[in-house]
Each structure stands twice: as structure tokens, then as C-alpha cells.
Amino acid sequence: MDFLEEFEKFSIEKEVLLNDTFNFKNEDLPVIQTFDELKAGYTFGDMRKVREKMLDQQLANISKTIKCKTDYIPYIEPWHCMGVYANAFGCQIKWYDDKDPDTINVIDKPEEVYNLKPNLQNSELINMTLDTIKYFQDKVGTGIPITTCDPNGPLLCASLILKTDVFLMSLMLNPKEMHHLVDLTTKVFIEFYQKQLELIKNPAFPGHCYVFSKNVKGITVCEDNLPQIPPGIFEEFGVPALEKIAEKFDGVYVHSCGNWTHNIDVVLKIKGLKGINFHSSPVEMDPEIVLKKIKQSGKEITVFTDFGQVGINWKDNFKDEKDAYTNWFLKKICYDGVPKGVFISTFDNYPKITKYGYGFCRENISIEQASKDYDWIKNEIKKFSVNK
């Protein structure tokens, strides 16, 4: 059996639980883990700028993932940097060998938004991403799903174009200019996302930061300013933009890092919202609060959350990471039995901060140990009551 045949067999087996969960029919919790390890001789910068090494790296991790116990179907992602959309507005990118690139804002004052002339055709990063998708498509065909680049939402993109602190203040002090800016970033988001989908023959929906299933509709949108923005401001600027995207792409799955509990009620108002992705820990999001909010809304909204990825010292309150995982994370996820429509991560190698930013990516761990962790989590889930 060659690699693509092995991948197809693996995907078929995993699709049943994933599809059931997206349709709120699951009797078990999908446990999501994958590998994200640098190959010998590759730098972190290589993974962001050199598409040949990016693909080689991702295929190596996919090969390891499908030999491991997990409920996750891997996909390929053309992740060059966060600033791809902002580059269409003239933002430059600063590259590094040991960390993600920085995006340099192109304007400093709110009134300068009227000078912005987004140009997708001449954007270096837009064209780099499209060429990377073409390269991926040429090498893997339809054998492995491909998603789009990091889907910076309209507000997140706007905060890269205008100095972030000025942007956040201008949402309150210069609403006219900020509506103009967000309208521009929304249009660019839709146009560039569509261009990517036109190239991808087997798209992985909903995409970045979420779990893939072949029958899913809708796309992930990252709005990582949710922790800094007041609910009224997000409702005024963010909700209409995301509803336009949801209408165009059959729904949205909203992601943000940090603690944005104060914005949960507003996010749940979005027409076309299909899911949310967040990080669970004592200083980020409390999954029990989120799940109760969703239940109160009366909507069917999927959730994908990972466990404590910001280096929380769990030993302050628990004897070890497994104790914290069961008696904080799982206890909150399963406060009313095993929930439907929810995907959870495994845990990381405590107490290390995940280098790649995801609580479901494993590194420096064997397939055998990762599989043992998966089995342990499944057994812990069984201790909680069945779906109520």
C-alpha cells in the first residue's frame, strides 16, 4: 500500500465520527492530535518561505499522523505568514529563521485609509500563496485535501494595515474611517479566498484552525482581536463583515486566541455561524461557560477547543498535566455528559509552550506515546455520563 492509498484508507475510517460530530450525532468525543515537527536541516523560516520544504515538511508530519491514533484527518496548508491579505494593501513582511514573520503596517493615521488602493494582482504574498497552492496541487493532486492560507478576518487584517493600537482606538474615535477600512478588507478577503478555491480541486473545509470533514460547508475566519474589542464595537464592525463572508461561503467558523468570553454572545448572533475555535485554560476560555452560552442560544454550533496552550503552570493546582486534563478540561467539556458537536485536543508535553501555537500538534514524541495518550483520553471520557 503506497502513501496515498494509506491516507485514503485512514481518512475513510476517521470520517464516520467526524461527520457525525459535525451533524451533532456523535456518541463519542473526537480526540484531535497531529504532528508538527521540523525535519533535520530545516529552519522555522524555511517552513514559511520555501514552498518545496513546506510541502516536504507537511507530508512527513502527515505520514506520521496517519500511523498514530487520532480522530483527525490531516490536510495541507500554504501557510506563509499572517500578513498575506495585508500585503495586498502594501504591508511589507519581515522574515525570520526562528519565528513567524512580522507584518509591517502601511498607515499610521485613521484618515489615511482613504489612500489605500488594494492590489491583489501585484501583491508579492498573494501571488506567492497562489503559486504555492499550484505547486501543492501539482504534487499531490486530489489525493490529500488542501486548504487556503491563514484566513485573516476583516478586523484582524485591518489591525495589520493600520497600527494596531491606533486601529483599536479608532474603532471608537473614528468609526467612519474604520467602516471604510473594514469594508475594504472584507472585499479583499472574499476576492482572495475565492481565487484560492478556484485552484484547489479537493479543498479542506472549513480550513485553518479547524477539523476537516469532507461534507462540511463554510470556512474558518480568524479574528484574533476579539479579546481586545468591546462587544458593542464588534457587533458594529465585525458581525456585518463576517455575515457577508458567511453568505458567500456557506457559513463561517470563527477563531480567536486569548480570552474573548465577553464577546461570545455577540459572536453567536452572527448569521451563518457554524462553529467556533478557541483555547481552553484558566487564563483563556472556559469551555463550560462557552458550551452553556451555545445551549442558551438554541443554535447548533460546533466547537473545537484545545487544552492549555499558553504555558499555564498547571502544577499550581493539580498534581500533573493528566490530572488537570481530566479534572479541569474534560470536567468542563462534559459538565452535562458527553456533548454533541464538540472536538477536543489531546495535551502537550507539559509544561512546554507549544512552539507552533496549536494545542493539538505534537512534537518530540513517538507515535507509540501519542497513541497511548489517545487511549488514555478515550478511557477518561468514558468516566463521564453518556449524552443527555
C-alpha positions as CSV (number, residue, x, y, z in Angstrom):
1,M,0.0,0.0,0.0
2,D,1.5,3.3,-1.0
3,F,1.2,6.6,0.9
4,L,-1.9,8.0,-0.8
5,E,-3.7,4.6,-0.5
6,E,-2.8,4.5,3.2
7,F,-4.0,8.1,3.6
8,E,-7.3,7.3,1.8
9,K,-7.9,4.3,4.0
10,F,-7.2,6.3,7.1
11,S,-9.5,9.1,6.1
12,I,-12.4,6.8,5.4
13,E,-12.1,5.3,8.8
14,K,-12.0,8.7,10.6
15,E,-14.7,10.3,8.5
16,V,-17.6,8.5,10.3
17,L,-17.0,10.1,13.7
18,L,-16.1,13.4,12.3
19,N,-19.2,13.6,10.1
20,D,-21.4,12.5,13.0
21,T,-19.9,15.2,15.2
22,F,-20.4,18.0,12.6
23,N,-24.0,16.8,12.4
24,F,-24.5,16.6,16.2
25,K,-25.0,12.9,16.2
26,N,-21.8,11.8,17.9
27,E,-21.8,9.5,20.9
28,D,-18.1,9.9,21.5
29,L,-15.8,12.9,21.6
30,P,-13.3,13.1,18.7
31,V,-9.8,13.5,20.1
32,I,-7.6,15.5,17.8
33,Q,-3.9,15.3,17.5
34,T,-1.4,15.6,14.7
35,F,2.4,16.0,14.4
36,D,4.2,19.3,13.6
37,E,8.0,18.6,13.8
38,L,10.8,20.3,11.9
39,K,12.8,17.9,9.7
40,A,16.5,17.8,10.3
41,G,18.3,20.6,8.5
42,Y,15.2,22.8,8.0
43,T,14.7,26.1,9.8
44,F,11.4,27.5,11.0
45,G,11.8,30.2,8.4
46,D,12.1,27.5,5.7
47,M,8.6,26.3,6.6
48,R,7.2,29.8,5.9
49,K,9.0,30.9,2.8
50,V,10.2,27.9,0.8
51,R,7.2,26.0,-0.6
52,E,9.2,22.9,-1.5
53,K,10.4,22.5,2.1
54,M,6.9,23.5,3.4
55,L,5.3,20.6,1.4
56,D,8.1,18.1,2.3
57,Q,7.7,19.0,6.0
58,Q,3.9,18.7,6.0
59,L,3.9,15.4,4.1
60,A,6.4,14.0,6.6
61,N,4.1,15.0,9.5
62,I,1.0,13.7,7.7
63,S,2.8,10.3,7.2
64,K,3.5,10.2,10.9
65,T,0.0,11.3,11.9
66,I,-1.8,8.6,9.9
67,K,0.2,6.0,11.8
68,C,-1.0,7.4,15.1
69,K,-4.2,7.0,17.0
70,T,-6.2,10.2,16.3
71,D,-9.6,11.3,15.1
72,Y,-8.1,13.9,12.8
73,I,-7.8,13.9,9.0
74,P,-4.7,15.9,8.1
75,Y,-4.6,18.4,5.2
76,I,-2.0,20.6,3.5
77,E,-1.9,24.3,4.1
78,P,0.0,27.1,2.2
79,W,0.9,29.0,5.4
80,H,3.5,31.6,4.5
81,C,2.5,34.3,7.1
82,M,-0.4,36.1,8.7
83,G,0.1,39.2,6.5
84,V,-0.8,37.7,3.1
85,Y,-4.1,39.7,2.9
86,A,-2.5,42.8,4.3
87,N,0.2,42.6,1.7
88,A,-2.4,43.4,-0.9
89,F,-2.7,46.8,0.8
90,G,1.1,47.4,0.6
91,C,2.2,46.0,4.0
92,Q,5.7,44.6,3.9
93,I,6.7,41.3,5.6
94,K,9.8,40.8,7.8
95,W,11.1,37.3,7.6
96,Y,13.0,35.3,10.3
97,D,14.7,32.0,10.6
98,D,13.4,31.1,14.1
99,K,9.9,32.5,14.3
100,D,6.9,33.6,12.2
101,P,7.2,36.7,10.0
102,D,6.1,40.1,11.1
103,T,3.7,42.3,9.1
104,I,4.7,46.0,9.0
105,N,1.7,48.4,9.0
106,V,1.4,50.6,6.0
107,I,-0.5,53.5,7.5
108,D,-0.3,55.3,10.9
109,K,-3.4,57.5,11.0
110,P,-7.1,56.7,10.5
111,E,-7.7,59.4,7.9
112,E,-5.1,57.6,5.7
113,V,-7.5,54.8,5.0
114,Y,-8.8,56.7,2.0
115,N,-5.4,56.5,0.4
116,L,-5.5,52.7,0.4
117,K,-5.7,51.0,-3.0
118,P,-5.6,47.2,-2.6
119,N,-4.0,45.4,-5.5
120,L,-4.2,41.6,-5.4
121,Q,-2.7,41.2,-8.9
122,N,0.6,42.9,-7.9
123,S,0.9,41.6,-4.3
124,E,4.0,39.5,-3.8
125,L,2.4,37.5,-1.0
126,I,-0.9,36.9,-2.8
127,N,1.0,35.6,-5.8
128,M,3.4,33.6,-3.7
129,T,0.4,31.9,-2.0
130,L,-1.4,31.2,-5.2
131,D,1.8,29.7,-6.7
132,T,2.3,27.6,-3.6
133,I,-1.2,26.2,-4.0
134,K,-0.5,25.4,-7.6
135,Y,2.7,23.7,-6.6
136,F,0.9,21.7,-3.9
137,Q,-1.9,20.8,-6.3
138,D,0.7,19.6,-8.9
139,K,2.5,17.4,-6.4
140,V,-0.4,15.8,-4.6
141,G,-3.4,16.2,-7.0
142,T,-6.6,15.3,-5.2
143,G,-5.0,12.7,-3.0
144,I,-4.7,14.9,0.0
145,P,-7.0,17.8,0.8
146,I,-5.6,21.3,0.6
147,T,-6.8,24.4,2.5
148,T,-6.3,28.1,1.9
149,C,-3.7,30.3,3.7
150,D,-4.3,31.7,7.1
151,P,-7.8,33.4,6.8
152,N,-7.2,36.7,8.5
153,G,-10.6,38.2,9.1
154,P,-11.5,41.7,8.1
155,L,-10.8,43.3,11.6
156,L,-7.6,41.3,12.1
157,C,-6.4,42.3,8.6
158,A,-7.3,46.0,9.3
159,S,-5.2,45.9,12.5
160,L,-2.2,44.9,10.5
161,I,-2.7,47.6,7.9
162,L,-3.2,50.4,10.5
163,K,-1.0,50.4,13.6
164,T,-2.8,48.1,16.0
165,D,-3.2,50.5,18.9
166,V,-4.4,53.2,16.6
167,F,-6.9,50.8,15.0
168,L,-8.4,49.8,18.3
169,M,-8.8,53.4,19.4
170,S,-10.1,54.5,16.0
171,L,-12.9,51.9,16.2
172,M,-14.4,54.2,18.8
173,L,-13.0,57.6,17.8
174,N,-13.1,57.4,14.0
175,P,-15.9,55.0,13.1
176,K,-16.5,56.4,9.6
177,E,-12.9,55.7,8.6
178,M,-12.9,52.3,10.2
179,H,-16.0,51.3,8.4
180,H,-14.3,52.2,5.2
181,L,-11.2,50.2,6.1
182,V,-13.2,47.1,7.2
183,D,-15.3,47.3,4.0
184,L,-12.1,47.2,2.0
185,T,-10.6,44.3,4.0
186,T,-13.9,42.3,3.7
187,K,-13.9,42.7,-0.1
188,V,-10.2,41.6,-0.3
189,F,-10.9,38.6,1.9
190,I,-13.7,37.4,-0.3
191,E,-11.9,38.0,-3.5
192,F,-8.7,36.3,-2.5
193,Y,-10.4,33.4,-0.8
194,Q,-12.3,32.8,-3.9
195,K,-9.1,32.9,-6.0
196,Q,-7.6,30.2,-3.8
197,L,-10.7,28.0,-4.0
198,E,-10.6,28.2,-7.8
199,L,-7.2,26.5,-7.8
200,I,-7.9,23.8,-5.2
201,K,-9.5,20.7,-6.5
202,N,-10.0,18.9,-3.2
203,P,-10.5,21.7,-0.6
204,A,-10.3,21.0,3.1
205,F,-13.2,22.8,4.7
206,P,-13.6,24.6,7.0
207,G,-9.8,25.1,7.0
208,H,-7.2,26.6,9.2
209,C,-7.6,26.1,12.9
210,Y,-10.4,23.6,12.5
211,V,-11.2,19.9,11.9
212,F,-11.7,18.7,8.3
213,S,-14.6,16.6,7.2
214,K,-15.4,16.0,3.5
215,N,-19.1,17.0,3.8
216,V,-18.5,20.3,5.7
217,K,-19.6,23.6,4.3
218,G,-18.3,27.0,5.3
219,I,-14.9,28.4,6.1
220,T,-12.8,29.4,9.1
221,V,-12.2,33.1,9.7
222,C,-9.6,34.3,12.2
223,E,-10.4,37.4,14.2
224,D,-7.7,37.4,16.9
225,N,-8.6,40.9,18.1
226,L,-11.7,39.5,19.8
227,P,-10.1,39.7,23.3
228,Q,-9.3,43.4,22.8
229,I,-12.6,44.6,21.3
230,P,-15.7,45.5,23.3
231,P,-18.9,43.6,22.4
232,G,-20.7,46.7,21.0
233,I,-17.8,47.6,18.8
234,F,-17.5,44.0,17.4
235,E,-21.2,43.9,16.8
236,E,-21.0,47.1,14.8
237,F,-17.9,46.3,12.8
238,G,-17.2,42.6,12.9
239,V,-20.6,40.9,12.7
240,P,-21.7,42.5,9.4
241,A,-18.3,41.7,7.8
242,L,-18.5,38.1,8.9
243,E,-22.1,37.8,7.8
244,K,-21.1,38.9,4.3
245,I,-18.4,36.2,4.3
246,A,-20.8,33.6,5.6
247,E,-23.3,34.4,2.9
248,K,-20.6,34.0,0.2
249,F,-19.0,30.8,1.5
250,D,-22.0,28.9,3.1
251,G,-21.1,29.8,6.7
252,V,-18.3,30.8,9.0
253,Y,-16.3,29.2,11.8
254,V,-14.8,31.9,14.0
255,H,-11.4,31.5,15.6
256,S,-9.6,33.7,18.1
257,C,-6.8,33.2,20.5
258,G,-7.0,34.6,24.0
259,N,-9.9,35.3,26.3
260,W,-12.9,36.6,24.5
261,T,-15.6,35.4,26.8
262,H,-17.1,38.9,26.8
263,N,-17.7,38.6,23.0
264,I,-19.3,35.1,23.0
265,D,-22.9,36.4,23.0
266,V,-22.1,38.7,20.1
267,V,-20.4,36.1,18.0
268,L,-23.3,33.7,18.5
269,K,-25.5,36.4,16.8
270,I,-23.7,36.0,13.5
271,K,-26.0,34.8,10.8
272,G,-24.3,31.8,9.2
273,L,-22.1,30.9,12.2
274,K,-21.4,27.2,12.1
275,G,-18.6,26.8,14.6
276,I,-16.1,28.4,17.0
277,N,-12.5,27.6,17.8
278,F,-10.7,28.7,21.0
279,H,-8.1,27.7,23.5
280,S,-9.2,26.4,26.9
281,S,-7.2,27.3,30.0
282,P,-7.7,29.3,33.2
283,V,-6.5,32.5,31.5
284,E,-8.1,31.9,28.1
285,M,-11.5,30.4,27.6
286,D,-13.6,28.3,30.0
287,P,-15.2,25.7,27.8
288,E,-18.1,25.1,30.2
289,I,-19.1,28.7,30.0
290,V,-18.9,28.6,26.2
291,L,-21.0,25.5,25.9
292,K,-23.6,26.8,28.2
293,K,-23.8,30.0,26.2
294,I,-24.3,28.0,23.0
295,K,-27.0,25.9,24.7
296,Q,-28.8,29.1,25.8
297,S,-28.7,30.5,22.3
298,G,-30.7,27.5,21.0
299,K,-28.3,27.2,18.0
300,E,-26.4,24.2,16.8
301,I,-22.8,25.5,16.8
302,T,-19.8,23.1,16.6
303,V,-16.8,23.7,18.9
304,F,-13.2,22.8,18.5
305,T,-11.1,23.6,21.5
306,D,-7.6,22.6,22.7
307,F,-6.1,22.3,26.1
308,G,-4.0,25.0,27.9
309,Q,-1.5,26.0,25.2
310,V,-0.1,29.2,26.7
311,G,2.3,27.6,29.2
312,I,0.0,27.6,32.2
313,N,1.7,26.2,35.3
314,W,-0.9,23.5,35.9
315,K,1.1,22.2,38.9
316,D,-0.1,25.2,40.9
317,N,-3.5,23.5,41.3
318,F,-3.1,19.9,40.0
319,K,-0.7,17.1,40.7
320,D,0.2,16.8,37.0
321,E,-1.0,17.5,33.5
322,K,-3.2,14.5,33.3
323,D,-4.9,15.5,36.5
324,A,-5.6,18.9,35.0
325,Y,-6.8,17.5,31.7
326,T,-9.4,15.3,33.4
327,N,-10.4,17.4,36.4
328,W,-10.4,20.8,34.7
329,F,-10.6,20.4,30.9
330,L,-12.7,17.2,30.5
331,K,-14.8,18.0,33.5
332,K,-15.8,21.3,32.0
333,I,-16.3,19.9,28.5
334,C,-18.5,17.1,29.8
335,Y,-20.3,19.1,32.5
336,D,-23.7,17.7,31.2
337,G,-22.4,14.5,29.8
338,V,-20.5,13.9,26.6
339,P,-21.5,16.8,24.3
340,K,-22.5,16.7,20.7
341,G,-20.8,18.7,18.1
342,V,-17.6,19.2,20.1
343,F,-14.0,18.3,19.1
344,I,-11.2,18.3,21.7
345,S,-7.4,18.2,21.5
346,T,-5.0,15.9,23.3
347,F,-2.4,17.5,25.6
348,D,1.1,18.8,25.0
349,N,4.4,17.8,26.7
350,Y,3.8,19.7,30.0
351,P,4.8,22.4,30.8
352,K,6.2,23.5,27.4
353,I,4.5,26.2,25.4
354,T,3.6,24.7,22.0
355,K,6.2,26.1,19.6
356,Y,3.7,26.1,16.7
357,G,0.8,27.6,18.5
358,Y,-1.7,24.7,18.5
359,G,-2.7,22.6,21.4
360,F,-3.3,19.6,19.2
361,C,0.1,19.5,17.5
362,R,2.7,17.1,19.0
363,E,6.4,17.4,18.7
364,N,9.4,15.4,20.1
365,I,7.1,12.5,20.9
366,S,6.9,9.0,19.5
367,I,3.9,7.6,17.6
368,E,3.6,5.0,20.3
369,Q,3.4,7.5,23.2
370,A,1.0,9.7,21.3
371,S,-1.2,6.7,20.7
372,K,-1.1,5.8,24.4
373,D,-2.1,9.4,25.2
374,Y,-5.1,9.0,22.9
375,D,-6.2,5.7,24.5
376,W,-5.9,7.3,28.0
377,I,-8.1,10.2,27.0
378,K,-10.7,8.0,25.5
379,N,-10.8,6.0,28.7
380,E,-11.1,9.2,30.7
381,I,-14.1,10.3,28.5
382,K,-15.9,7.1,29.4
383,K,-15.9,8.1,33.1
384,F,-18.3,10.9,32.2
385,S,-22.0,10.2,31.7
386,V,-23.4,9.5,28.3
387,N,-25.1,12.2,26.2
388,K,-28.1,13.7,28.0
